[in-house]
Amino acid sequence: MDQKIKVGIFGVSGYAGQKLLEILLNHPFVEITECYVAPEEGTPLLEEINLKFKKRINLKCKNIPDWESIEKNCNCIFLALPHIISMDFVPEILKLEKIVIDLSADYRFQNLENYEKWYTKHKNPELLKLAVYGLPEINREKIKKAKLIANPGCYPTSVILGVLPLVKNDLIENKIIANSVSGVSGAGKTPSFSNIFVECNENIKAYKIGEHRHQPEIEEILNNFGNKNYNIIFVPHLAPYNQGILSTIYVELKKKMRPEEIQNLYVEFYENEPFIRIMNYGVSASTKNVYDTNFCDIGIKLVDEKNLVITTAIDNLLKGASGQAVQNMNIIFGFKETIPFFI
């Protein structure tokens, strides 16, 4: 491609925003033209946000949207912003006919009642029907034509990818149980007592049992995909490491299956997906093997002929956020999905 696409990032000082910047700096077909931080952060150079960007990009951040500059200098805008905040910017960006890839939850729900129950009153609910849920493994064709991408949550990505082959083939009884363990970066940069070093170190704990906002997201996507009404029990955990999510998922199958049957089902379902790796039968997925990659590793093991345990591992900042966002951008603009992760 002779001409690079021009990209802007809102929320570049957060973990996801910095990871986006890091990935896009290595992308041969992207030029980063606009970066934004919150008003209280001033107008820092990118190297002042993180020294890893020194001598890599000389760009000063803005803290108030410069719509004229965005219209002139951007083809695509990434919103790496907290939930609820993205709603303030998406309509304006769409008016400028730019592609929007939103990493928040503001447009992930097609069901308005679901969103407003778990988050807040939506400011522009008419845009929910325009948004495409940005999980390439189920929505690639829709993503190609999308103007607004709702990038999936990190926990939902790990759980949904783990059961998709079973849901597609209607092999699961009603209940899906998922225990997911995340590194501390999943909580973002906002200070919290529960996330300080002395609370996290040498500790692992479950939190928001039955109350986590990602549970209804998992339910809506799986129920729509499978045209079913699955009962999802989701329990997130916090563990003392930086990046990564390990999900252990328990399902009862509708019929008896042999190990080679279930293994072949997963291998065949994902054989053309560049970022899905199926482990050898009985080998569990591990966060260490996906660290700083856009891969989702999946391991499967039958406990008996009808009870299956699935493990999945992703990097919450990559396949769980910024990496998946760049994968979506690649699909929209016709680039190879694996650029710049690998050629």
Secondary structure, DSSP 8 states (H G I E B T S, - for coil): --S-EEEEEESTTSHHHHHHHHHHHT-TTEEEEEEE--GGG---BHHHH-GGGTTT---B-BSS--HHHHHHH-SEEEE---TTTGGGTHHHHHHTT-EEEE-SSTTS-S-HHHHHHHS---S-GGGTTT-EE--HHHHHHHHHT-SEEE---HHHHHHHHHHHHHHHTT-EEEEEEEEEEE-GGGG-SS--GGGSHHHHTT--EE-STTT-THHHHHHHHHHHHHTS--EEEEEEEE-SSSS-EEEEEEEEESS---HHHHHHHHHHHTTT-TTEEE--TT----GGGTTTSS-EEEEEEESSSSEEEEEEEE-TTIIIIIHHHHHHHHHHHT--TTTTT--
